[in-house]
Every structure is written in structure tokens, then in C-alpha cells.
Amino acid sequence: MRHRFDCRVYYEDTDMAGIVYHANFLKYIERGRSEWVASLGLDQRVMKESAGQAFVVRRIECDYLSPGHYGDDLTVLTRAEKASGARMVLRQEVCRGDETLFSALVTVVLLGPGGQPMRLPAELRQALA
């Protein structure tokens, strides 16, 4: 299962040369992950307010392959590579058309109210199965 999130590069996303500032790719994939989780029927705000649960990034391994530019229409692709216990590993790519600009392998962990790892919600495990 692959999720698609479309976004545009705004002036504020770029450096003085009109190229996407490197940290903004992390913002794009964060938005993509948030939209992916919502598309699975999980409301992260409700999870936090009712059970004190929150997804946190544990690790990101990424490659910057090609620059993005002011005005580009981008697509963030997100797919689960694997999930076990409290952790899932996602492959995320930021593309301009058929060209991949940025690729990341992201490890996300679900934490409980005291900051301890918790088992992924049943709805998420079922969606990933």
C-alpha cells in the first residue's frame, strides 16, 4: 500500500538560490506521514488526548538526490516497509514527476503516556498486514 501526498514548493521553502532548503524535505515527509496515518483512520490528536499515545521518529536515513525549486509541484510517497511491536519502518520519497529528489527510510515508534514504547494500534497493524 502506497500513500500519495501532493504539495508545492513555496518561496519560504527555498534558500537564496531558489532551491529547496534541505531541512524542508523532512517537513514534506512529516506531512506525508501525517496524511498517511489519517488515511488509515487514525486520529493522532485523539490518540494523544485519550490515551497519551504519540508517534515519534526514532531514526531517519536519507539521501538528497536532486534539488527541488521554487514553484515545483512535488509528491510525497509513503509506504510501510515493515512493522513489529511498537515500531514501523517507512520508505518515503519526494518526487517531481517521475524524478525522485529525496528518499528516506524512517523508523517511527509509538510511545505511551510515560514515554515507554507501546504496541502499534490494532487498526494500524491490520492496515499494514
N, C-alpha and C positions, 0 to 999 in steps of 0.2 A: 504494500500500500504506500503510495507516494502522495504527499500533500503539496499543493502549489499556492504560493502567496505572491501576488504581484505588487511591485512598488516602483516609485520613480525616484531618480536622484535629483534632489533639490540643491540649490546654491549652497545652503547651510551644510550640506553633506560633503562639500569639497574643500580642498586646500587652495592655496593661491594660484595653482596651475589649472584649476578646474577639474582635478582628479579626485575621486572618492578618497577621503581620508581613511587610512587603514582601519581604525577602530570602528568606523561606521559599518563595516561589513559584519562585525559582531552584533551591532544593533539590528541589522537586517535579519540575521539568522535568529535572533531572540524573538523578533516579531513573528517570524515564520513558525518557530516552535510554539509560541503562544496561540497562534491561529490554528495550528495542527491539533493541540490539546483541546481547544474549544470545539473543533470539528468532530472530535471523538465523543463529545457530550459531557466533558468535564469542565466545571466552572472553578477555576483556580481561586477566585475570591471566596466562594462558598467553602471550598476545602480549607482555606486558611481560617475563615471566621468560625466555622462549625467544628473543625477537628484539629486546628492548629497545624495543618499539613502544608508543606511548600516544596516545590521542586527547586533544586539548586544545581548549578553547574559545578561539577567536580573537576572536569578536565576538558580542554579543547586542544585538538591537534589540527592546525590549519595550514593551508597553502594559498598564497596570493598568486594567481596565475596570470592575470591580465587586469589592467586598470579599468575602472568604471569612470564615466564622465558626466558632468552636469547635463541634465536632460535625458539621460538614458532611462529606458523602461527596463526594469530588472524583474526577474522571477527567482524566488527562493523556493527551492525544492527540499522537502524534508521526508525522510523515510527511516523507519526503525531498522537497525541492523540486528540488534538482539536485546532481550530484556530478561532479567533474572532478579528475583527478590526485590530489593529496593532500588535497583539500578536499571537504566536503559541506555543503550548506545545508539545515537542517531547519526546518519550521514546527511549533511546539509550542503547544498550548493547554491551559489548565487550566479545566475546566468543572464546574459544579454542575448536573446535569441537562442541560437544553438551553441554559443560560446560560453564556456564556464570561466567565470572571473575569479571565483573564490570557492574553495572546497574545505569542509571541516568535518571532523569526526568528534562528536560531542557526547560526553558521558554526563548524564543527569541522574541525580539521586533524589528520592523523596524523603524529606525529614519530617519528624513529628514535632509536637509542641516543645519538647525539651532539647531539640536538636539531634535526636537519635534517628538513625535510618529506620524507615518503615517500609513494609511490603507495598508494592505498587497496587493501586486500586483495582478491584476485580474488573471493572468496566474497561480499564486500560489494558489489563492482561488479556482479556477476551478480544479486544480490538486488534491486538498485536499477534494473536495466535493464528 
